[in-house]
Structures are given as C-alpha cells and as structure tokens.
Amino acid sequence: MTGTTHALPSPPPSHTSREPEMTAISDRIETAPKGAPTPLRSLTHTDRLHRSEGSMQPTLTTSDVERFWRQVDRTESCWHWTGTINPDGYGRIGMKIDGRWRTLAAHRVSLLIAGVELIPGRVVDHICRVRRCVNPEHLRQLTNRDNILAGVGATAINARKTHCKRGHEYTPENTYQGNRGRECRECRANRIKARSRLRRPCPECGVEISANHMSKHIKLIHGKSRVGS
C-alpha cells in the first residue's frame, strides 16, 4: 500500500481496538478513476477465483463501483455495508464475472476500489471488529493464523498467555506441546506424578494397580485390550 500515513479513527465504544500498521487509502477511493476497470483477484477467503487465474481476468466496471457505493453508509469511523449481510455478519455483493454472477465479500471489493492489491492466501481482517465495515483504513491483510491469533476467541486468548494458570512462565524449556495443546512442563510433571500415586483394584484380579499402569496390567496379565473386554 502507498500513501500518507494517518491515525485511524477511534473504533465504536463496544469494540476493542487493535494496533494497526496501516497506510491511509480512503483518499484513493474518493479519487479512483470512474472509468478505469479495477482488477478483481482473490476475492474470497478460499481464493476460489484463483483456480483459473491464467484465463480469468475479471474487472470491476463503472456500474459495479457505483452500485457498491449506493450500499455504503459512511460514519466518522466505520463505513457500514447496507446491502446483503451473510450469517457471519460480513457484507456481500453480487457481481458478474465472465458472464457468471458471483457473490463477493464487500470489504474485499472496497480494498480493490481503493487500489489495494489483494494478496493470494491472505484474509482481510477488520481492525475495528465491525464485520460489516468496508472502510479500507479499517482493513488489513493477514495470514489465516495471524488473523485467528489477533481475534478474541478462545484460541487467540490462550495463544497470547505467557504463564500457565499456576503462574509458571511459558518458556521454550518449560513448554510441552502435545495432544492436549500447550502445557507447562512443571504442571504436566506434577499431574503425571499425582496420577501415578492413585491406585485402584484391578477389575479382573483385585490387585491394586496405579492408574497409569492399569491398561498395561490388564493387557499383559489378563490378555485383554481393555477393561470388560
């Protein structure tokens, strides 16, 4: 992206802001040549339009751009999409590409009108957290992983944690990555140690066996793969 850097407007109070590294591009939307077609590339999160990129070179026509702006309500911060909204809360707009109507993400079309090149394999992240917003200064392109980690879901929240719930730091030496996800090695060792102290009678012979070795005991001594088999 090119242009003069400006501070972003404050997001609505109900949303948490993320620190953006953005270049102002909304001014380019105002001055975009009306007659010049805009290339449409990689408009969906799954890059479906790239499956025949060699032969497909879709463009935004003047009427497409005008129809786009008729469905935008600009405020001092977000530019709200007033057209079709999908179940996830994102704006959608239908456009004819190579003679076929396709449904495209409104916020990605907004970037194209602003002259921003869409990067294959990247998703568009809403810095303002308003999914129907099409203000290009509130949008940035991230990898899918970075987009998830920048969010407010459980995965993102856990990934940003620097210490376990018992206060141990997640250093490379003290972090274990297994089927249970990221785990503090110290807590894991304590959990395994505590489990090894738990003893219960074998359902086959009544001998008390630690919980950690019960399955192995039943298989080796009684020839069964699991309890009750």
WOWOFEN-V360884 format. One record per run of one state. SS is the DSSP state (~ for helix, > for strand, _ for the rest). FROM is the first residue (numbers start at 1). LEN is the number of residues. Records with the same first field share a line. If there is no record, write none. Layout:
# WOWOFEN-V360884
SS->FROM-LEN + FROM-LEN
This chain:
# WOWOFEN-V360884
_->1-25 + 31-7 + 40-8 + 53-6 + 61-1 + 70-2 + 75-4 + 82-2 + 86-5 + 98-2 + 114-9 + 127-6 + 134-2 + 143-1 + 150-4 + 160-3 + 164-5 + 170-5 + 179-2 + 198-1 + 202-6 + 223-7
~->26-5 + 48-5 + 62-8 + 106-8 + 136-3 + 144-6 + 154-6 + 185-13 + 211-12
>->38-2 + 59-2 + 72-3 + 79-3 + 84-2 + 91-7 + 100-6 + 123-4 + 133-1 + 139-4 + 163-1 + 169-1 + 175-4 + 181-4 + 199-3 + 208-3
